[in-house]
Amino acid sequence: MQQDLEPARLLDALNARIDDADFAIGPSYLMKRGVYREGGLERTWRTKILPLLEEHHYGEGIDVNARYGLDSLRGQLP
């Protein structure tokens, strides 16, 4: 069975965009079975990862979804 590598690639792309290495998002968010079910990655990104980044950038006027959202990151993947 081939494991889906997209979540790991997206996490790498996400962390490359975060301006503070100490605030990098760890892999534990992607180590749950639910992530690999239909819509699981999108749900985890929307409910777990993006809220962390919204808090990190609070008051900075950054569009977190535009910068760190799945559509934006997927556009960067080879």
ZAKOLDREN-918789 format. One record per residue: residue number from 1; residue in three letters; x, y, z of N, C-alpha, C in turn. Coordinates in steps of 0.1 Angstrom, whole numbers. Layout:
residues N
PT  seq  type    nc1    nc2    nc3   cac1   cac2   cac3    cc1    cc2    cc3
PT  NUM   Ala      X      Y      Z      X      Y      Z      X      Y      Z
...
//
This chain:
residues 78
PT  seq  type    nc1    nc2    nc3   cac1   cac2   cac3    cc1    cc2    cc3
PT    1   Met      8    -12      0      0      0      0      9     12      0
PT    2   Gln      7     21     -9     14     34    -11      8     44     -1
PT    3   Gln     17     50      7     12     60     16     12     74      9
PT    4   Asp      1     81     12      0     94      6     10    104     12
PT    5   Leu     19    109      3     30    118      7     26    133      7
PT    6   Glu     14    136      1     10    150      0     10    157     14
PT    7   Pro      4    151     25      4    158     37     18    162     42
PT    8   Ala     28    153     40     41    157     45     47    168     36
PT    9   Arg     45    167     23     49    178     14     43    191     17
PT   10   Leu     30    191     20     23    203     24     29    209     37
PT   11   Leu     32    200     47     37    205     59     51    211     57
PT   12   Asp     59    205     48     72    211     45     70    225     39
PT   13   Ala     61    226     29     58    239     23     53    249     33
PT   14   Leu     44    245     42     39    254     52     50    259     60
PT   15   Asn     58    251     66     69    255     75     79    264     67
PT   16   Ala     81    262     55     90    271     47     84    285     46
PT   17   Arg     71    286     47     64    300     47     64    307     60
PT   18   Ile     65    299     71     64    305     84     77    313     87
PT   19   Asp     75    325     91     87    334     93     95    332    105
PT   20   Asp     90    323    114     97    320    127     99    305    128
PT   21   Ala    112    301    127    115    287    128    111    281    141
PT   22   Asp    110    289    152    106    283    165     91    281    165
PT   23   Phe     83    285    155     69    284    155     65    273    144
PT   24   Ala     74    266    139     71    256    128     61    246    134
PT   25   Ile     52    242    125     42    232    128     47    218    128
PT   26   Gly     45    211    138     50    197    139     42    187    132
PT   27   Pro     47    175    130     40    165    122     29    158    130
PT   28   Ser     28    160    142     17    153    150      3    155    145
PT   29   Tyr      1    167    139    -13    170    134    -16    161    123
PT   30   Leu     -6    156    116     -9    147    104     -7    133    107
PT   31   Met     -5    129    119     -3    115    123    -15    108    128
PT   32   Lys    -27    113    125    -39    107    129    -46    101    117
PT   33   Arg    -53     90    119    -59     83    108    -69     92    101
PT   34   Gly    -76    100    109    -87    109    103    -81    118     92
PT   35   Val    -69    121     92    -63    130     82    -63    123     68
PT   36   Tyr    -62    110     68    -62    102     56    -75     97     51
PT   37   Arg    -86    101     57    -99     98     53   -104    109     43
PT   38   Glu   -115    107     37   -121    117     28   -123    130     35
PT   39   Gly   -117    141     30   -119    154     36   -111    156     49
PT   40   Gly   -104    146     54    -97    147     67    -86    157     67
PT   41   Leu    -78    158     57    -67    167     56    -72    182     57
PT   42   Glu    -82    184     48    -88    197     48    -94    201     61
PT   43   Arg   -101    192     68   -107    195     81    -96    198     91
PT   44   Thr    -86    190     92    -75    192    101    -68    205     99
PT   45   Trp    -66    208     86    -59    221     83    -68    233     87
PT   46   Arg    -81    232     85    -90    243     88    -93    244    103
PT   47   Thr    -93    233    110    -97    234    124    -85    234    134
PT   48   Lys    -74    229    130    -62    228    139    -50    237    135
PT   49   Ile    -46    236    122    -34    243    118    -36    258    116
PT   50   Leu    -47    261    108    -49    276    105    -52    284    117
PT   51   Pro    -60    278    127    -62    286    139    -49    290    147
PT   52   Leu    -40    280    147    -27    283    153    -20    295    146
PT   53   Leu    -20    295    133    -14    305    125    -21    318    126
PT   54   Glu    -34    318    128    -42    330    130    -38    337    143
PT   55   Glu    -36    329    153    -32    334    166    -18    339    165
PT   56   His     -9    332    159      5    336    157      6    350    150
PT   57   His     -2    352    140     -2    365    133    -13    375    137
PT   58   Tyr    -18    373    149    -29    382    153    -24    397    153
PT   59   Gly    -32    405    147    -30    419    146    -20    424    136
PT   60   Glu    -15    414    128     -5    418    117    -11    420    104
PT   61   Gly    -24    418    103    -31    421     90    -28    411     79
PT   62   Ile    -23    399     83    -20    389     73    -32    380     70
PT   63   Asp    -35    377     57    -46    368     54    -40    354     55
PT   64   Val    -43    348     66    -37    335     69    -41    324     59
PT   65   Asn    -53    324     55    -58    314     46    -51    316     32
PT   66   Ala    -49    328     28    -42    331     15    -28    327     16
PT   67   Arg    -22    329     27     -7    326     28     -4    311     32
PT   68   Tyr    -13    305     40    -10    292     45    -21    281     42
PT   69   Gly    -31    285     34    -42    276     31    -37    265     21
PT   70   Leu    -45    254     21    -41    243     13    -40    246     -2
PT   71   Asp    -50    254     -7    -49    258    -21    -36    265    -25
PT   72   Ser    -32    274    -16    -20    282    -19     -8    273    -18
PT   73   Leu     -7    264     -8      4    255     -7      5    245    -18
PT   74   Arg     -7    239    -22     -7    229    -32     -2    235    -45
PT   75   Gly     -5    248    -48      0    255    -60     15    256    -60
PT   76   Gln     21    254    -49     36    255    -48     43    241    -50
PT   77   Leu     35    230    -48     41    217    -49     44    213    -63
PT   78   Pro     55    206    -65     59    201    -78     49    191    -83
//
